[in-house]
Amino acid sequence: MHRFQRYLPHVAVGIFAIWCAYALRGDLAKVSLAPVLHSWDLIVLAAVLSLINYALRIIRWRSYLGRLGHPLSFRFAALTFIAGFAYTLSPGKVGEMVRARYYLPLGVPLEKTAAAFFAERLLDLVAMVVLAAVTLSGSSDYRGAVLGAAVLVLVVLGFSAGLPWQQIAVAVRTHERIPRILRKPLNSLCGALAATRPLLRPAPLAFGFVIGLLAWGLEGLGLNVLSGMLPNSNLDVMAAVSTYSVAVLVGGLSFLPGGLGSTEAIMTTLLAAHGFSVGDAVFLTLACRFVTLWLAVALGWVAVVILRQRPLAVTSP
């Protein structure tokens, strides 16, 4: 039993990798490579925009951990952040919290990693709401989802910044009516929310929001670049950014792994509303997902392998 438990995480990772490969195979079967072969330069440019997105978010992630009292070298912060992308295909992307396993040996508490992750997800959601609300892709079909996400952000932000989480954690630990099995996870949650407070002050909040706005705006710009592969494309930059943001936002709120299925369906529908044929809309949607979602997953597994094989200098000088 002990030997089985030892290898259980590796088995879980293997199963997850097979799931990623299977989902990617399904997308590959739907893509015609003819436009790709004639417009590879546009695909490379869109991929570069995604890489800049990752770089900006790495800077924010490293800044968050530094503000929480755990400065890291840029290389180690980058590798561990990207390694989380290997688990992007998890509901709500919570699998990206696997980064915590790299920080625990350095004395970084799980609550601090969870705090940085929570702040990152929250500011990304804010940025997506703002980008999606720019034009709402010329359609009111998803106006309710965008407005609902905006209300959710305001409520979560208000509760996170306003409630005395340290006192609540003490009350949870000592309250006898709370089942013992629930006390530890609730206490950990309160500890993570308490640790998030330094990241929700005006300066880091504004910094995180600007980074999120730039990072996700660049991926939306990538959709505009990719649309150049199709003849007679009429997708301008603002429409591309808004379309991408609405699709990813609603896909994320669906809580499906990586937004698979829901994001593609919404993006295809919105592109069709902009005048693309259904076939072209499907192609453009899948091309966008390849240079965003699947590129991130591939880089994530590369980072996981590097972190397993090489000892790294982890702290900043």
C-alpha positions, 0 to 999 in steps of 0.5 A: 500500500505504501509503494502504491501511494508513492507512485499514485501522484505519478499515475495521476499525472500520467492519466492527466497527460493522456487526457491532454493528448486525447483532447488535442487529437480531437482538435487536430482532426477538425483542422484543415492545414491548407491555410496554415501552410500559406500563413505560418508567419501569422501563426508564429506572430500570434504565438509570440503574442501568447508568449508575451502574455506569459512573460507579463503574467510571470512578472506579476506572479513573481511580484506577488510572491515577493510582496508576500515575503518570498522573493524568487529568481526570475528563472525559477519563478518563470519555470514554476509558473509555466509548469502550472500550465500543464494542469490548465485543463482542470476545472477553473484552472485550479490544477495550476496550484500544483506550483505549490509543490515547488515552493513548499521545500523553500518554506513558502506556505501553501496559504501564500501560494494560494493567495498569489493564485487567488489574486492572479485569477481575480485580476485576470477575471477583472481584466476579462470583464473589462475587455469583454465589455468594450463592445460585447462583440456586437451582440447582447446574447452574452451581456448577462454573463459579462454583467454577472461576472462583473458583479461576482468580481465586485462581491468577491473583491469586497469580501476578500478585502473587507472581512477579518479573515484572521479572526474568522480563522480563529473562530473556525478552529475553536467553534465546536459546532463545525464538524472537525473534518471541515475545520482544517480546509476552512481554516486553510481557506481563511488563511489564504484569504488573509494572506491575499490582503497585501495584494489587494491594496491599491498599488498591487491591485492596479499593477495586477489589473494593468498586467492582466489587461495587457496580457489578455488583450495581446491574446485577443490581438492574436485572434485578429492576427490569425483572422488574416489567414482567411480571405476577406476577413473583416474582424477588426482589433476591438472585435477580436479582443472582445470576441476572445474575452467573451469566449474565454470568460464564459468558458471559464465560468462554465467550470469545464476543464480549460473551458473545453467545448464551451469556449470553442462554441461561443467563439465560433458563434461570435465569429459567425456573427461577424460574418465568417462562414461556420467552417471558417469560424471553426477553423479560426477558433481552433487555430486560436486555441492552438496558439493559446491553450495548447501552446501553454499546455505544451510549454507547461509539460516542458517546464515540469520535465526541466524542474524534475531534472535540474537543480535550480538556484531558487532565491533572488540574490 
